Amino acid sequence: MSDGLQDCVLVVDDEFLIAETLGIQIRDMGLTVCGTASTAADAIAMAKAQRPRLVLMDVRLKGVGDGVDAALAIHEFVGSKVIFITGSREPAMVERINQDHPAAILYKPLFGRQLQTVVREVLARVDRA
């Protein structure tokens, strides 16, 4: 890829079962999961090492920093597109998420093929750019 990004998806969620479920859905689409992270620091480090095209980012993470902090750093250092997945609809949180120019925002719980549809749309936009 000319942008230097790898054709893989990084999954960031501090709940193991959710991260695994997201990973399964991504693999079912024929895409590669390049890793999973549960903290902002791990997400940033993994993104720098793996250079994923796409990051699925939970907002609330373990440790210092949240998903918005991680996404801002990943955007700056790597340039990956980020789809936020959050259970929070609080206006202040949505405003923070929008600081990063998200590729999309999905609200938990996800239903049916909602994730796959949004991932396909985001990747199609990236491919056209």
N, C-alpha and C positions, 0 to 999 in steps of 0.2 A: 504494500500500500504506500502511496506516495507521501502520505502524511506521517509515516513512521509508526503508526499505531498498528497493533496486532489484531487479527480478526478473532477476538475473544471477549468474554464478558466477565467482569469482576463483580461478585456478589458481596454486599456489605450489609450485615444484619447481626445484631447481638444475640438473637434467639436462634439457636442451632437448628431447630426444626423448620423454622421459616426459611433460613438460609438454604437448607437442604431442599426444601420444596421449590424454592425459586430456581436453584441449580438444576433440578430435575426438569422443570418446565423449559429452561433454556436449552438443555441437552436434547429434549424432545423436539425442539425446533431445528435440530441439526447444528446448533452452535456450540462452541467450546467455552467452558467455564475455566478461566485461567487462575481462579483462586477465590477464596472466601475470607472475609475479615470481620471481626466483631468490634474493633475499636477504630477511631479516626486515625491514630498513628499507624496501625497495621494497614489500613486501607490506603493511606498515602504511600507508604513504603512499597506495598504490593503493586500499586498503580505505576509507580516510578520504575519498578523492576519489570513488570509485565507489559506496560503500555497498552491497556485494553481499549478497544474501540468504544466500548459501552460499559457503564457502571450502573448497577442497580443499588441504590443507596437508601438505607433506612435513616431516619433523622435522629432518633434517639439511640445512642451507642454506649457501650461500656467505656469506663475510663474518662480521660480528659478530652474535651472537645466532642462535638456532635457531627452528624452527617453533613450539615451545611459547612462547618469548618473544613471537613475532609474534602468535600466537593469543590470548595473554593481553591484549596491547595492543589487538588488534582487537575482542575481546569487550568490553573496557572502553570504548573510544571509539566503536565502531560497533554492536556487538550482533549481528553476523553469526553464524550457526551454522557450526561448523567440523567437517569430516570430516578426521581425520588419516590420512595414508597413509604408512606407514613400513616399512622393512625390518628394524627393530630390535624384538626381542621381549624385550630385557633388562628385568628387573623394575624397575630404577631409571628407565629411560626411560618405561615404561608408567605408572609412578607419576607422573612429571612430566607426561605427557600428561593424566592424569586430574585434575590440578590445575585444568584449564581446563573441566571438565565438557563433554567433547567430545560432539558429536552422534553420532559413530561413530568407530571406529578400524578401518582396513583394513590388512592386512599384505601387503607386496609379496612375490612377484608377485601381481597381481590376475588372476583367472581369469574367463573367460566374461563374463557380464553382472553380475558381482558389484558393480561400481561403480554401474551404472545402478539396480540393485535398492536399494542403500543410499541413493543420492541421492533416489530416489522416496519411500522410507520417511521420510527426514529432512524432505523438503519437505512431505509429507503431515502430519507432526506439527506443523510450523511453521504450516501453513494452518489446522489445528484449534485452535491456541493463541489 
